[in-house]
Amino acid sequence: MNTNLKALASLVLVSALTAGFAQTTDGTSTSSKKTATRRKAPAKPSVESQIEELRSDMNAQRGQIDTLKQQLADRDAQLQQAQQAAAAAQAAAQQAQQAAQSQQAAISENTQSVSSLQGAVTDLKSNNQSLVTTLQDNQAQVKKEFENPDSIHFKGVTLSPTGSFIEFATVDRTRALAADINTPFTSIPFSTANAGNISEFFASGRQSRVALLVQGKVPNATLRGYYEADWLGTGVTSNNNESNSYVMRQRQIWAQGQFNNGWVITGGQQWSLATPYQKGLINRNEWIPLTIDAAYTNGFIWERQPGFRVVKIFSPALSLGVAAEQAQTLAPTCNAAGPGACPVNYLIGATGTNGGLYNGAGAPGATSSAPVTTYSYNVAPDLIAKVALDKPYGHFELFGISRFFRDRVFPNEVLVTTTNPITGVKTVTVGGSSAGAYNDRTVGGGVGGSAHYLAYQKKINIGIEGLYGDGTQRYGDAQVPDITLRPDGQLALLHGFSALGSVEANVTPRLQLYAYYGGDYVGRNIFYNATGGEEGYGLYNNPTSGCGTEPLPGTTATTTPTGSMTGYSPATPGSCSVNTKDSQEVTVGWWFDIYRGEFGRLRQGFQYSWAERNTWSGVNGLSPKGIDNMFFTSFRYYLP
């Protein structure tokens, strides 16, 4: 800026000098030209005055320049101030932006805090509401437990009678069995038997049941004890004459420890591990047919007997169990045809010894020579292993059974028959020697399984089960024979199988329908003795000539040559000693809950069963059979 002003001042000075010089020159020339006229020109300013004027102008211009300089200096100062103000403003803006950002962060944090506080308030309200609901539920539960407890608290355990009920039941059979509501399927009479031509009706309250579950928890396990009984036992004086006094019998009595690591140990009288289950392998989850008949239905695989079992729960879907259970060998069933007879030179067991607390009814020396119960001399318990798989759509099982049989054989025993010459009475005595006696053993067993499929939103249970093996028929419902005898007195296993199909439907919350079809089968096992006669089970030469003729009732005494008759006891056809081949049954029924609630359950039930007993064919291919139609009703009150 100063340089420009200096250049401007120099330019003005040069211009002034040039103008003065020009004026001087023009005056001289004019003067010389006009000398002739001698006109006197006006006086001109002098150089000094012009210089002075120029100096004045320059001073004025210098003043202007100084003013401009001052103005420029002021502007520079203002510009510097403006720049400083702008910098300060920019710094202030940055500070303001930072403050705004900080304020925004604070606002965001405050917003989050407010949101968190609102969430906490909402959670607090929800918790308060939940606490109120929980408190109300707890108050209701306490009130319920006080006024209507599900179980009774005694010290550290709970006691629950759930499962107990009182029943009035009836049964009407078209062919008489002289049986309560427990049906002996292999005793169904042929149509030509006395009982096959007459029906029977019985009423009973004996299936009424008492149950008690005791349960307590320790840090690593749940401890349980269970007792269950009914009145389907018979005492030596039990009858239907007046008081109908029957005795209580044990159904289940067991103790259990279920540990948190999945191991479950149970000991006592319980349903066999071979029995189907609804879920897992833990007691009280067994699948039991819904029948009123206390013998359930043909094809059902079960026992209730003492046993010790160990179960491992690997997951909610997989369980594995092993058990050692009470063994019992049923008395061998043997027929003979042709020369010879079934051997009697063996010992398998005996009637109970009263001092040993087993049933001795019918033992030799009692009023009957036919023992009511024979206890086998068991060599080992029955061994059972089972694996169970649970899925949302059903329950599936696979198991195996091992059984051990033993008898003592006396190869040198002989039977001596003598006849009284006066009365004609024959007497058979045992002779020979016990030298060479030995114990004969044989092992039986089989495999089985069950599957229960849940359909239509788990309202329908479709099931099938079966057991296939040798000497395993004791686990079938009909109790067909396990063994027969060889001619030398050794035990021979009978092959058999049991199968059952089932459909159970929960039609409404109060109505339940069921249908079953099953059967128990036992195969033939025939031997030939030294004289060519047949022995064993299911003989082709079994006599059948009398199977179509109804006999006279009563028993023939052998105390006189002519004998005597007493008409009362029903009889089966004479000369008709065929063996059972299978026992089949079709069952349908319903249960209807008249009332079901906190005061228990009042139920009414009906069952119809068509049962058929088929036999192995004998002489001429004849195979008589017995058919029974049975109608059951039940009226029960269950404890809540």
C-alpha positions, 0 to 999 in steps of 0.5 A, spaced: 500 500 500 505 504 501 509 503 495 503 505 491 502 511 494 509 513 493 508 511 486 502 516 485 505 522 489 511 521 484 507 521 478 503 527 481 510 531 482 512 529 475 506 531 472 506 538 475 513 539 473 512 537 466 506 542 466 510 548 469 516 547 464 511 547 458 508 553 460 514 556 461 516 554 454 510 557 451 510 564 454 517 565 451 515 563 444 509 568 445 513 573 447 518 573 442 512 572 436 508 578 439 514 583 440 512 587 434 505 589 436 508 590 443 502 588 447 503 587 454 501 580 456 498 579 463 503 577 468 504 570 469 505 566 476 512 565 478 516 559 478 516 560 485 509 560 486 508 554 482 513 550 486 510 553 492 503 551 489 506 544 487 509 544 494 502 545 497 499 540 493 504 535 495 503 537 502 495 536 501 496 530 497 501 527 503 496 529 508 491 525 503 496 520 503 497 520 510 490 519 511 490 514 507 495 510 510 492 512 517 485 509 514 489 503 511 493 502 518 486 502 521 483 497 516 489 493 517 488 493 525 480 492 524 482 486 519 487 484 524 482 485 529 476 481 525 481 476 524 482 475 531 475 476 532 474 470 527 479 466 530 476 467 537 469 466 534 472 459 530 475 457 537 468 459 541 464 455 535 469 449 536 468 450 544 461 451 543 460 445 538 464 441 543 460 443 548 454 441 544 457 434 543 458 434 550 451 436 551 448 431 546 452 426 549 449 428 556 443 428 553 443 421 550 446 418 556 440 422 560 436 419 555 439 412 556 438 413 563 431 415 563 430 409 558 433 404 563 429 408 569 423 407 565 425 399 564 427 399 571 420 402 573 416 397 568 420 391 571 419 393 578 411 394 576 412 387 573 416 384 579 411 387 583 405 384 579 409 377 579 410 378 586 403 379 588 401 374 583 406 369 586 404 371 593 396 370 591 398 363 588 402 361 595 396 364 599 392 359 595 397 354 595 397 354 603 390 355 603 389 349 599 394 345 602 391 347 609 384 345 607 385 340 601 392 338 602 395 333 596 399 329 601 400 329 609 406 332 611 410 328 617 416 330 619 421 330 613 416 326 608 410 327 605 404 321 605 399 321 599 394 316 599 393 317 591 391 311 588 386 308 593 379 307 591 373 303 593 369 299 588 363 295 587 364 290 581 359 285 578 361 279 573 356 275 568 359 269 565 355 265 560 360 259 562 361 258 569 368 258 572 366 259 580 371 265 579 370 272 582 372 278 577 379 275 576 378 270 570 382 264 570 383 263 562 385 256 562 380 254 566 374 256 561 370 249 560 368 246 554 361 246 551 360 239 554 363 240 561 358 241 566 360 248 567 360 249 560 352 249 560 350 254 566 352 261 567 354 265 573 353 272 576 358 274 582 358 281 585 364 283 589 368 289 593 374 285 593 378 289 588 378 295 592 385 298 593 389 302 599 395 305 597 400 309 600 406 313 597 411 316 602 416 320 599 422 325 602 428 328 599 435 329 601 441 333 598 442 328 592 436 323 592 429 322 592 427 317 597 420 313 596 416 307 599 410 305 596 405 300 599 399 297 595 394 292 597 387 289 596 382 284 598 383 279 592 386 274 597 383 268 600 383 265 607 382 258 609 375 260 611 373 265 606 366 264 603 360 267 600 355 264 605 354 270 609 359 275 611 363 274 605 370 275 609 376 275 604 383 277 606 387 283 604 393 281 600 399 285 598 400 288 591 406 292 591 411 293 597 417 297 595 423 302 597 426 306 592 432 311 592 432 316 585 439 319 585 440 326 582 445 323 577 440 318 574 441 312 578 435 309 581 435 303 585 428 299 587 427 293 592 421 289 594 415 287 591 413 290 584 411 290 577 416 286 573 421 289 569 418 285 563 411 289 564 410 295 559 411 302 561 408 308 559 414 313 560 421 311 562 422 305 567 421 308 574 415 305 578 408 307 578 409 309 570 407 302 568 402 301 562 396 297 565 390 295 561 384 299 563 380 292 564 375 291 570 377 284 570 383 283 575 386 278 571 387 283 565 387 281 558 390 275 554 397 277 551 399 282 557 406 281 559 406 282 567 408 279 574 408 282 581 413 279 585 419 281 589 425 283 585 431 288 586 432 292 580 437 298 578 435 303 572 440 308 569 436 314 566 441 317 561 437 322 558 429 324 558 429 319 552 433 313 554 433 309 560 436 302 561 434 297 567 436 290 569 433 286 575 433 280 579 426 277 580 423 272 584 423 265 580 417 260 580 417 254 576 410 252 575 408 244 576 410 241 569 404 239 565 405 232 562 400 227 558 401 220 556 398 216 551 399 208 549 404 204 553 407 207 559 406 213 563 409 220 565 415 220 569 414 221 577 421 220 579 423 227 580 423 232 585 421 240 583 419 243 589 414 242 595 408 245 598 409 250 603 412 249 610 407 253 615 413 254 619 416 257 613 410 262 612 408 259 605 402 256 604 401 248 606 394 247 603 393 241 600 399 238 602 400 230 603 396 229 610 391 234 609 384 233 606 386 233 599 392 230 596 392 235 590 397 241 593 394 248 592 401 251 591 407 248 590 414 252 591 419 250 586 426 249 589 429 255 585 437 255 583 437 262 581 432 268 580 430 270 573 434 275 570 431 281 566 434 287 562 430 292 558 432 299 554 426 304 554 426 310 549 421 316 549 419 320 544 414 326 543 410 321 539 410 315 544 414 310 548 418 304 546 421 298 549 426 292 548 427 287 553 430 280 555 429 274 560 433 269 562 430 263 567 433 257 570 430 251 571 432 245 576 429 238 578 432 232 582 431 226 578 431 219 581 433 214 575 432 208 579 425 209 582 420 204 580 413 204 581 409 197 584 402 196 583 398 192 588 391 190 588 387 188 594 383 181 592 377 182 596 376 190 594 379 190 588 383 197 590 389 198 587 395 201 591 401 204 588 407 204 592 414 207 590 420 202 590 427 202 587 433 205 590 435 213 590 442 211 588 444 215 582 440 221 583 442 227 580 440 234 579 438 236 572 438 243 570 436 247 564 436 254 562 430 258 558 429 265 556 426 269 551 426 276 548 420 281 548 418 288 547 413 294 546 411 300 543 406 305 544 404 310 539 400 317 541 396 319 536 391 325 535 394 330 539 396 324 544 388 323 545 389 316 542 394 310 545 395 305 540 400 299 543 403 293 541 407 288 545 410 281 545 414 276 548 417 270 544 421 264 548 422 258 551 419 257 558 417 264 559 410 263 559 409 264 566 410 272 564 404 271 560 397 273 562 394 266 561 399 262 565 400 256 560 405 251 562 412 253 561 415 246 562 413 238 561 417 232 562 422 227 558 421 220 559 427 220 564 424 225 568 428 231 566 425 237 565 423 239 557 422 247 556 415 249 552 416 254 546 411 259 547 409 267 545 404 272 548 402 278 544 397 284 545 394 289 541 391 295 544 387 302 543 385 307 548 382 313 546 380 319 551 374 321 547 372 327 552 375 329 558 370 325 562 370 319 557 375 313 556 374 308 551 379 301 550 379 295 546 384 289 546 386 283 542 391 278 545 393 271 546 398 266 549 400 260 545 404 254 548 407 249 543 407 242 542 413 238 545 413 230 544 417 224 546 417 217 546 418 212 551 422 205 551 415 202 550 413 206 544 408 210 548 408 218 547 409 223 553 410 230 553 405 236 551 400 236 546 400 229 544 397 227 537 394 221 541 391 224 546 384 221 548 378 225 545 373 220 545 369 223 551 370 230 549 363 231 546 359 228 552 357 231 558 359 227 564 355 226 570 357 231 576 361 228 582 367 224 584 368 217 584 370 214 590 375 208 590 374 205 597 369 200 595 369 195 589 363 199 586 364 206 588 359 211 589 357 218 586 356 225 590 352 230 585 355 237 586 362 238 584 362 239 576 366 235 572 369 235 565 368 230 560 371 224 561 376 221 556 378 228 554 385 229 556 387 235 551 392 240 552 391 248 551 394 250 545 392 258 546 388 262 550 385 268 546 381 274 548 377 280 545 375 286 550 372 292 549 369 297 554 369 304 557 370 308 563 366 315 565 367 320 570 361 322 573 365 327 577 372 329 577 375 334 581 378 336 588 374 332 592 376 325 588 373 322 582 367 318 581 367 313 575 363 308 572 365 302 568 363 297 563 367 291 560 365 286 555 370 280 553 370 274 548 375 269 551 376 262 547 381 257 549 383 252 544 387 245 545 392 241 541 388 236 536 388 229 539 386 222 536 382 223 530 384 230 529 379 233 534 381 239 538 375 241 543 375 249 545 371 253 550 368 260 549 366 264 554 362 271 554 363 275 560 360 282 562 363 286 567 361 293 571 364 297 576 362 303 580 368 306 583 370 312 588 377 314 587 381 318 593 383 325 591 
